[in-house]
Amino acid sequence: MAYVVLACQVLVAVVFAAAVISKWSGKAFAEFTASTGRLLPPRLAGWRQPAARGVFAAELAAVVLLAVPTTAVIGFALSAVLLTGFAAGIAGALRRGERTPCRCFGAAGTRLGPAHLVRNLVLAVIAAVGLAVSLSAPAAPVQPAPAAVLVVASLAGAALVIRMDDLITLFAPPSVSSK
């Protein structure tokens, strides 16, 4: 079971690390803050700055907590809560017809859609699995070779999640332009 925990730790931590890094610059954070305001329910739009800062801080905390074995359980719990909240926010925005780019990973301009909701739900399940296994199974040592293979596979999975918008665009049917 230690391998399941390791896979979940690496995948979720790398996804959150990419999200944090992509928002690090002033311009990227300003774009993220603006999109946060559009994704919040209209009655909370005035809270876009504190919400964006809170999300950034929580994502950074999740990375740090997941990276330390003794705090990984807390990191999984925080990640599951964050990702579930993101999914709920996306679902609400989609119900309101809001399709603004979420700026989850910085400058990507892909409009919000059902794939973003599914991505966050899948990541929430991965974080929940990591949490459940961490709580149910005693920590066990891992062998270096299988762990290395697992880390590489988890990094590949994280890369697919991070570049999801590009992959959707790549495999989307070509749009028909009218002349």
N, C-alpha and C positions, 0 to 999 in steps of 0.2 A: 504494500500500500504506500510505502514511502515514495515509490516512483510516480504514483498518481499525484501525490501532494507536490512533488517536485515539478511535474509537468504543468500543473495548475498554477503554481507559484511563478514559474518562468513566463508562461503565456500572459497571465493577467498583469504581472509586474511590467513586462516589456510594453504591453499595450498602453498602460497608464504612463509609463516613462516617455513613450513617444508623444502622448497627448500633452504632457507637461512641457517637454522640450519644444514642441511645435507652438506653444503659446508663450514661450519665454520672452520674446522680444516685445518691445512696446507696441509696435504696429500690429503684430499678430494678436497680442492680448486685447488691444482695442477692438479689433475685428471680432474676436471671440466674445467680448463684453457686449458689443452691439447685437450679435446673433443671439446671445443669451437673453437679452431684453425682448427680442422678437419671439423666442421660444417659450418664454414664461407666459402664464395666463395673463390676459390683459390687466387684471386688477393688481398684479404683482410686477408689472413692467418697470415701475420705478425702483425696484430692487435689483435691477440688472447688474450694477457694479458690485454690491455685496455678494450677490449670487455667483457672479463670475469669479470673484476672489475666493469665495468659499469652495467652489468646485475645484479651482486650481490647487488650493491648499489641501483639500481632501485627496485629490489625485496624487499629489506629491507625498502625502502621508501614507497612502496605500502602497506606493512604490517602496518607501523606506521600511514599512512594517512587513511587507512580503519578502523583502531581501534579508531580513534577520530571522533565522529559524525560530527563536524564542517568541517572536511577536507575529509570526505568520498567521496564526489563528485570528488575531485582531485584524490583520491586513485582509484576510479573506472575508471576514464579516463586514468590514468597511467597504470593500470592493463590491460585495453582493448588494449592499444597501445602495451604494452609489449607482451601480449599473441598473438596478431595479428602478431607482428614481429617474435616471436618464430615460429608461424605456417608458415610464409613465409620462414624463414630460414630452417625449416625442409623440406618443399616442395622442396626448391632448392637443399638441400643435397640429398634427395631421387631421384630427377631427375638426379643428377650427379652419382648416384649409391653409395653414401656414407651411410654406415649402422653402423657407429661407435656408441657405447653407448653414449647417450647425457649427462649422469651424472646430469640430472635435479634434482634428489633427492639423490645425493650422490653416493654411491658405487654400485648402481644397474648396472648390466652389460648387460641388455637386449639391443639387437641391435635396432637401430632406425628403425621405421616402420610406416605404415599408421596410426596405432592406436595413435601414439604420435601426429601426425598432427590433428587427430580428437579430441583428448583430449584438445589440445590448442585452437582449434576453438570453442569447446563447452564452455570452460572456458572464452574465449573472449566474447562469446554471453552472458554468465551469468554476466560478468562485465559490458557489454553494457546495459543489462536490468537494473542492479542496478543503473547505471548512468542515464538512461532515466527516471526511476521511481523517483529517487532522485530529478531530475530537474523538473519533471512534477507535483509531488504531494507535498503538504506542509508536513513538518515533523509532525508526529502525535505520541502520546504516545502509547506504547504497553502494553498489560496486561502481567503480569509476567508468568502465567501458559502457555499460548499459546507460548509466547516468548521462554520459557525454552524448550518446545517440539520442536520448530522450530530450536533452537540452536543445540539440540542433533541430529536432522535430518541432519542439515547442517554439523555437525562434522562427521557424518557417511558418507555423500556424499564426504567430503574432504578426509576421510580415503580411500574410494574407488578410488579416483583420485590418491592419493599418492601411493597406493599399486597396481596401475593398471598393472604394469609389472608382478607382482607376480600372479595376477588374470588371466592374459592372459596365463602365463606359466601353471598355475594350470588347466585351462580348455582347453588347446591346445591338439589336438590329439597326442597320443604318436608317437614319431619318430621311424621309422623302421631302425634298424641298420643292415647293411650288414655284413655277416661273410665270 
